[in-house]
Amino acid sequence: MRNGLADMKAPEPQAEVLPQPGSQGTDPSMFHEALMRLEDAGIKSCLLRDDPDTLDTLDELDLLVPRDQLMRAAEILQTCGWEVWGADGCDPLKIQLVCMDKNVLRKIDLHGALVAGGLVYIDDDWFWARVIPYAPAINVPAAEAFLLHCIMHVILSKPQLPRKYAARLVALVDTIDTESLLLQARRYGLGGMVGEALGDPISTLGDPRCVSRLRRSAVAVLLGRHPGNVARSVAGRARRVLSCFDGARAGLLIALVGPDGAGKTSFIAALHAEIAARFDLAARSAYMGPWDRHVLPSSKLLARVDASPLDELEEPDAPRWRRRLVSRIDSTGTLRRTVYYANLPFEMWARYIWRVKRHQVLSRVVIADRYVYDLEVGFRNVPVRNAPSLRRLICHLLPRPDVTILLYNDPEIIWGRKSEYPAVVIREALEAYRQISPRWDFRPVCTDRSPAELAASFVTQNWRNIVRRQSARSLQGSWNFSSPEEHPTASKSSCMSDRS
């Protein structure tokens, strides 16, 4: 960073610091464009900790705006394609926005005050009086303001001093008016701990135990001396708890269906990693097929007597004594199927509540391995033709996923991956999936690429839907899975039909 941060005097604006939007041969960063839009709207902003010379390489930007213009600033950025991330209102002085740029998810944290966890720790007027222009649309804090903010940000929000702040802190300590800085810190009861950090910032803030000690003291002081911090802290925690139940922090349910060997397990693992890396979200996988891994005792009991929706009574792998007993009690299989269908809605709802809903209320992403829709296709890839209306009704009884992905490939390729079922059975299953695809709005994806590529493509093309669902906002447009050389999902359906 230039020496402007270390000086109280504003440096002369440098036209060449960052290229102007629209200049020939330039490609300004999304962050610079966002700053220009805010300035055009008359909203003053200030970079908090980021180096203005590295805007083109940043993934995340922390930006301070006047408290009374926070919501308007967020609205302006939304018109530029940014999406609000997280539940609204949990922190009234902070709004996070995200946008995908060149396959990278960029983030802007808008701050209406110098706040961490609902605790304001610097006076707004004092800080804004020490904001200096750096370049067109770019303002930075002067040395005193930057140093006080950075020290308290580490104490309240970080386990220890990040390496990227260390050199700048050491360089600025000897250039500031220490008494003016400490006077501001004392107004919030933070003078002692800020003075300790100024004495030796590397040793003090670089020790996690020391930072933890200072954090406990800072939180106690900020809550004890400032009623506004108490109110914000209590209100924020209450909103977070209530948001788990009123839908403000909706989770996301992604269901994967397809024949065995289509690549569901590999895709789930890759998608789990991709979502965690891009969005820093907790993700869970859950088996949600209509058989196996039972939850209810009644379902486990029915499994022991081979109750299933199969048209044929016997299963060749079942023990002989069980097959004989079942054949004597229910020679046609009608009773077995009736009891199975009567129990299945309760079993599926038990799975949904335990494996999906309890994670959704915590704003987690749940990736379901199979779903109840497999009931319309068959039993473990074996076609089922009895009671089609009843099976369809049971599928309607369970909540729909946010998106259901149908993984497919050539039957011979699938058989080569998992030869448990013959290619002809896999072909029939693929055809059954194709027939019910319009009813349940399946999104066909051919597994002719690596799971990592498929997962990255999914997140890149659908990041806006993921953000909106996590923030409980309505979706605009459908989920898309096309690669650059492909048409959207309708062509994929016809492709699947042809290849099946």
C-alpha positions, 0 to 999 in steps of 0.5 A, spaced: 500 500 500 502 507 498 504 511 504 497 515 504 495 510 509 501 513 514 499 520 512 494 524 515 494 529 509 490 526 503 495 524 497 493 527 490 489 523 486 492 519 481 489 517 475 493 511 473 492 508 480 486 504 477 483 504 470 477 508 469 471 503 466 470 503 459 477 505 457 480 502 451 484 496 453 482 495 460 478 490 464 476 494 471 474 489 477 467 488 479 469 491 486 472 498 482 465 498 478 461 497 485 465 503 488 464 507 482 456 506 482 456 508 489 459 514 488 455 516 482 449 515 487 452 520 492 454 514 497 461 515 500 465 509 501 471 507 505 475 501 504 477 498 511 483 493 511 484 492 503 489 495 499 486 499 494 492 497 489 490 490 489 482 491 487 483 486 481 486 480 485 481 481 491 476 475 492 473 479 498 472 487 500 470 490 506 467 497 505 464 502 510 458 506 508 454 511 512 449 508 517 443 511 514 445 509 507 447 502 508 440 499 505 441 504 499 448 502 498 445 494 498 440 496 493 444 499 488 449 493 488 443 489 487 442 493 481 449 491 478 448 484 479 450 482 486 446 478 491 444 479 498 447 473 502 444 471 509 438 472 513 436 479 512 436 483 519 440 478 523 446 484 523 442 491 522 449 494 521 452 489 516 450 486 509 454 481 505 453 481 498 456 476 493 457 475 485 460 470 481 465 473 476 470 469 472 468 462 476 470 466 482 465 468 488 466 475 490 464 478 496 462 485 499 461 486 506 458 493 507 458 495 514 454 501 516 459 502 522 465 499 525 462 493 528 463 486 530 458 481 532 453 487 533 458 490 538 460 497 535 467 499 537 469 506 534 465 512 533 463 513 526 464 521 526 471 520 529 473 515 523 469 518 517 473 525 519 480 521 518 477 518 511 482 520 505 481 520 498 486 515 494 483 515 487 477 516 483 471 513 487 476 510 492 477 512 499 482 509 505 482 510 512 488 515 515 493 511 519 490 512 526 483 510 524 486 504 520 490 502 526 485 502 531 480 499 527 485 493 525 487 492 532 480 491 534 478 487 528 483 482 530 481 482 537 474 481 536 473 477 530 480 473 529 484 468 532 490 471 531 493 477 527 493 475 520 499 475 516 497 480 511 496 485 516 502 484 520 507 488 516 502 494 515 501 495 523 508 495 524 510 500 519 504 505 522 505 504 529 511 509 529 507 514 524 501 516 528 498 520 534 498 515 539 494 520 544 489 521 539 488 514 538 488 512 545 483 517 547 478 514 542 479 507 544 478 510 552 471 512 550 469 505 549 473 503 555 478 499 550 484 504 552 488 499 556 488 493 551 489 498 545 495 500 548 498 493 550 497 492 542 500 498 540 506 496 545 508 490 541 503 488 536 506 482 533 507 479 540 500 481 543 496 480 537 500 474 534 498 469 540 492 466 540 491 466 548 493 473 548 487 475 543 482 470 546 484 474 553 483 481 550 477 479 546 473 477 553 475 483 556 473 487 550 466 484 549 465 485 557 467 492 556 463 494 550 457 490 553 457 493 560 458 501 558 454 501 551 447 499 552 446 500 544 451 494 543 447 490 548 440 491 544 444 489 538 447 483 541 440 481 544 436 482 538 441 479 533 441 473 537 434 473 537 433 474 530 438 468 528 434 463 533 427 465 530 430 465 523 431 458 524 423 457 524 420 462 520 424 460 514 428 466 514 434 462 513 432 456 509 436 450 507 437 448 500 435 440 498 438 438 492 436 431 490 440 426 485 436 420 482 438 415 477 440 408 476 446 405 480 452 406 477 450 413 474 455 416 478 451 419 484 456 417 490 462 421 486 458 427 484 455 428 491 462 428 494 464 433 489 458 437 490 459 437 497 466 440 496 465 445 491 459 448 495 463 448 502 469 451 498 465 457 494 460 458 499 463 456 506 456 452 507 455 446 512 453 441 507 450 434 509 449 428 504 442 423 506 440 417 503 432 419 501 431 413 497 424 409 498 428 403 501 434 401 505 437 404 511 430 405 514 428 409 520 422 407 523 421 400 527 415 398 522 419 399 516 425 395 519 420 389 520 417 389 514 424 389 510 425 382 514 419 379 511 421 382 504 415 387 504 416 391 497 413 394 491 415 388 487 410 385 482 413 378 483 413 375 490 420 372 491 426 375 492 432 370 490 437 372 495 432 372 501 433 366 506 429 360 504 425 360 510 423 367 509 420 365 502 416 359 505 413 363 510 411 369 506 408 365 501 404 361 505 401 367 509 401 372 502 401 367 496 399 373 491 403 378 494 398 383 495 398 383 503 405 385 502 405 390 497 399 393 501 402 394 508 409 396 504 405 402 501 401 404 507 407 404 511 412 408 506 409 415 507 410 415 514 417 412 513 419 417 508 417 423 512 421 420 518 427 420 513 425 427 511 424 430 518 431 427 521 435 427 515 433 433 511 429 438 515 433 438 521 439 441 517 435 445 513 433 449 519 440 450 521 441 453 514 445 447 511 445 444 504 442 437 504 444 433 498 440 427 497 442 420 495 436 418 491 429 420 493 422 418 493 421 419 486 425 412 485 418 409 487 415 410 480 421 407 476 422 401 480 425 397 486 432 397 486 432 398 478 427 392 477 421 395 474 414 395 478 408 396 474 402 395 480 399 401 483 401 406 479 396 411 481 398 410 488 405 410 487 405 417 484 400 419 490 406 417 495 411 421 491 406 427 491 406 427 499 413 428 500 416 436 499 419 437 493 427 438 493 429 445 490 432 441 484 432 434 482 438 432 478 437 426 474 444 423 472 445 418 466 449 416 461 450 410 456 447 403 459 453 400 457 458 405 461 453 405 467 453 397 467 461 397 466 461 402 472 457 397 476 455 391 473 450 389 479 444 389 474 444 387 467 445 393 461 437 391 459 435 393 466 439 399 466 436 401 459 429 400 462 430 404 468 433 410 464 427 410 460 422 410 466 426 416 469 425 419 462 418 418 462 417 421 469 422 427 468 417 432 466 412 431 472 417 432 477 422 437 473 428 433 473 434 436 470 438 431 466 446 431 467 450 426 463 456 424 467 461 424 461 465 429 465 469 428 471 465 429 478 469 435 479 467 438 473 460 437 473 460 440 480 464 446 478 459 447 472 453 446 477 455 451 482 458 456 477 451 456 473 446 456 479 450 460 484 444 465 484 439 460 486 443 457 491 444 464 494 437 466 494 434 459 497 439 460 503 436 467 504 429 465 503 428 469 497 424 467 491 427 464 485 427 467 478 428 463 473 430 455 473 436 451 475 441 451 469 446 445 467 448 447 460 455 447 458 458 453 454 457 448 447 450 445 450 443 448 450 439 448 456 436 442 459 431 441 454 436 438 449 439 434 454 432 430 455 432 429 448 439 427 448 438 422 454 432 419 450 436 418 444 442 415 448 438 410 452 
